[in-house]
């Protein structure tokens, strides 16, 4: 399998993306921003469409549009309330621009398919390099903001009272999601972004109570699903993103319904007494 | 109208924690309350009482440096309140914790200790130790490794209090910590806050709706209503005269046999008690 360059690239890019998506995804789930992540991937599509229209590699369009869109969302809704309205508003606007791009260009079909559903088997060496650079940037930002972002995500009001720059942290978070989404689109495409950016972290949250443990589990799940998906897709002629998404989904069901039966979440005894 | 000013105890200068002089608070063009002049001394347990929307949280925002006074002065530890004062422990009214938050309590308290620090840290030992100490101080050490979404209301309030105490503040600001607690948990939490106040000489301001559970513990009351502020000892502020002057309508303060207070005549102003 690894004799083939395209498989090497696929595994390289897939590994990098899985690690990043597993880490950033934790914050997406923690901040209940899965709609924002999903919206950003659609916004990214509009950017990719624009990039193709101007003859540039789609990834640059993705990065530009998601960063701008993400910053707009963060600026419009610094507090958690009503975020979905602001997100939807920005999403609709930017998708509208995407519609404009699409109407101006005639040769979209294959590009559109790979952006929508991921074309990890078509990743070039320069794509892998770009993915690596983007990942290193994300990791270095996270290394700096990990603690403040975690605290601001868990207890926004106290963080604000302590003088932490919660608004700036919100924008940084959105930029992180924007860049992570842009590189993840290569693997699973715009429409299936949840399977890497949200579900692994959601599963991991069910399994651990300490953030660094959750992140490790989240990355492990994303990696496992990506590798397994690539492995299967090498032998079966079906899209890689389908396999990745299905593996993650099955795991989610297992944890949610089987694991939780064996080990239900502890509910405090006192809360039963209060009800009496 | 001018300030309602019952006797305020004079105290030596060093022990004044909060001083307000003709303080006026508001947002943009709206004035929330005016002419507040009072002093809070070190180690006092103070209730901030008043109807919904009277501006109780506004007072906290002024103290936290999140808002500037419209006019007048407010001093905290002899200087102007600034944002991010590590000497204040804040327990806000709302928290983002819900049934999805599967994070252990120790982690939240630990983050309150070191969450404002940027950059990577290799060893979390001192932070976790400080967090455990704070949890012990509120009698919640056994909850350290339990997930926040598995805790009852009363237990959560203890964790939030530990969160505020972990940085060893001199001033505690608690915004409606008793909401959603039954009478027994209310009393437990108040005993706890009182212990912290007395044992650490910490000053505490607590916003509440119902004054009665607090009466056994209070040194002072700040009563905010109808755009005015009255401050003083409970016996001095919670009188028919003072409250009538505050509300501008006839108010009667009735006492029952056990010292509980019923304030009659403010039904239009207060929500449910």
Contacts between the chains, C-beta under 8 A, distances in Angstrom:
chain1	res1	chain2	res2	distance
A	32	B	100	7.5
A	80	B	96	6.4
A	143	B	119	7.2
A	143	B	120	4.8
A	144	B	118	5.5
A	144	B	119	5.6
A	144	B	120	7.5
A	145	B	118	6.7
A	146	B	120	6.8
A	147	B	111	6.9
A	147	B	114	6.4
A	147	B	115	5.2
A	147	B	116	7.9
A	147	B	117	6.0
A	147	B	118	7.2
A	147	B	119	8.0
A	147	B	121	7.1
A	148	B	115	6.0
A	148	B	116	6.3
A	148	B	117	7.5
A	148	B	118	6.0
A	150	B	111	6.1
A	150	B	115	6.7
A	151	B	111	4.3
A	151	B	112	7.2
A	151	B	115	3.0
A	151	B	116	7.2
A	152	B	115	7.7
A	153	B	96	7.8
A	154	B	96	6.8
A	154	B	97	7.5
A	154	B	101	7.4
A	154	B	103	6.5
A	154	B	108	6.0
A	154	B	111	6.5
A	155	B	95	6.2
A	155	B	96	6.7
A	155	B	97	7.8
A	155	B	108	6.8
A	155	B	111	7.7
A	155	B	112	7.5
A	155	B	163	7.2
A	156	B	96	6.0
A	157	B	90	7.7
A	157	B	92	3.8
A	157	B	93	8.0
A	157	B	94	6.5
A	157	B	95	7.3
A	158	B	90	5.8
A	158	B	91	7.8
A	158	B	92	6.1
A	158	B	112	6.7
A	158	B	163	6.6
A	158	B	164	7.6
A	159	B	115	6.8
A	159	B	116	7.7
A	160	B	66	7.1
A	161	B	64	5.0
A	161	B	66	6.9
A	161	B	83	8.0
A	161	B	84	7.8
A	161	B	88	7.4
A	161	B	90	4.3
A	161	B	92	7.1
A	162	B	84	5.3
A	162	B	86	7.6
A	162	B	90	7.7
A	162	B	115	7.7
A	162	B	116	5.4
A	163	B	65	7.7
A	163	B	82	7.9
A	163	B	83	4.2
A	163	B	84	1.8
A	163	B	85	7.6
A	163	B	116	7.3
A	164	B	84	7.3
A	164	B	115	7.4
A	164	B	116	5.4
A	205	B	100	7.7
A	205	B	102	5.1
A	206	B	102	6.8
A	208	B	102	7.8
A	209	B	102	5.9
A	209	B	103	6.1
A	209	B	104	4.0
A	209	B	107	7.3
A	209	B	145	7.1
A	209	B	147	5.0
A	210	B	103	7.6
A	210	B	104	6.0
A	210	B	107	5.8
A	211	B	103	6.7
A	211	B	107	6.4
A	265	B	102	7.5
A	265	B	147	7.0
A	265	B	149	7.3
A	265	B	150	5.9
A	266	B	146	6.6
A	266	B	147	7.2
A	266	B	150	4.7
A	267	B	150	5.7
A	268	B	146	7.5
A	268	B	150	5.7
A	268	B	151	5.4
A	268	B	152	4.6
A	268	B	155	6.1
A	270	B	152	4.3
A	270	B	154	6.5
A	270	B	155	6.3
A	271	B	151	7.9
A	271	B	152	3.9
A	271	B	153	7.6
A	274	B	152	6.0
A	274	B	153	7.1
A	274	B	154	7.5
A	274	B	182	5.8
A	274	B	185	7.4
